[in-house]
């Protein structure tokens, strides 16, 4: 199969991700809005969020002024050139920035210079995975800086939290992370949790949880129960939308595990703000679809 030029399709993937929130997140925000006390600051915040989502979709403008780090996961068939895919995605990213679907965010950490086109060292972030399928699938998330700042990693056992190397210890660590974040992560958010791995792998796996729909349950029953319990208990903290207090602090918690060395037991809790911007593009038999 001849590898096509998908630059325009990658541009559309970025536009959709930045301007049109997925329905599961919007539905959850509507439910949260109706659960808050009438006339409360929490309900007012959610009303503003929902109106913002509607206007962004209508006008094809960014959902949030922080358009985040573009993180691509590219699953490609055997024989495709990752160099060509990389160049096409980077060109689409620069064009999306010029067309204001993305804000220029790539800043050189040494010089402080903004490149102006969202292209830089590992920016956007590209994860290539060759697979046995005959089609291409590309997942994209836009990870905002504010919610990135409140992610946390714990090394168990943790004496201060009375957290041992077990699921109860994981529970204590995750709830501490949510409590410490307060409203700074632009609640209500989604929490991605990774248990195990080394420090770097644990952060990566925790962020990969944001690609999961809110109604997706882990296939391991014990982890599915932990996800549900953490969601319920996080929402009992009273932090609420934007930290104004209320019943909805998180929209969901997603947990996964990694193998680890016996000496290490990391628990990583990454935070995604209410603008959980994620989309999927599939190229199959000459046709492109977006989800």
C-alpha angles and dihedrals in degrees: 000000000000113000109241131215103253099174094120091047091051088052090054090049090055093046093052093046093050099043111025117057118212115259097240091061094044091048091051091051091051090051090048090050092055092049095056123090113275111261094007125140088246092056091045091053091051091047089055092047092050093048089049090053091051094049093046091054093045095048098032091236128139115285090220133023087231099069090181136207111321106231115190127191109195119194107189136179122252111276098031119125113242089195091061092046090049093051093047093049092047091049090049090049092053091047091048088054092049089050091049097244085120128034115230100264108153108109124176105240093212103044099023089228118148111221090212095221104064091252121125145113104333088343113153094032112233126194113187121198123177112212139178095248118106094227138068123246123185124188118195131189128178108215114200123219098230095059090039088060094061098051114117140197126206132196112214136251092052113184096195092056095037084234118159129189096278140082091278088056089049089051092052093049095049094048089049090053092052092046093049091050092056107168096331093097092059096254142243087066142159119249120214114198131193123187117200133356123101120300096272098042090048092056091048094050092046091056092047087066089072090073089065117097114244092249093052112114124200113256091230105081095214092054092045089054091048091052091052094045094048091051091051095045095044088055090055092062091084095225093125133175112345088350093291093125125257146116102295119065097145133023093206147335122226121194133191136165138226132195112258143187115267090244095058135058112173127181113193122190114191118190126219117191123231087274093077093175111190134142139170129219122195127192112196130159092347094309128109124210131181129209 
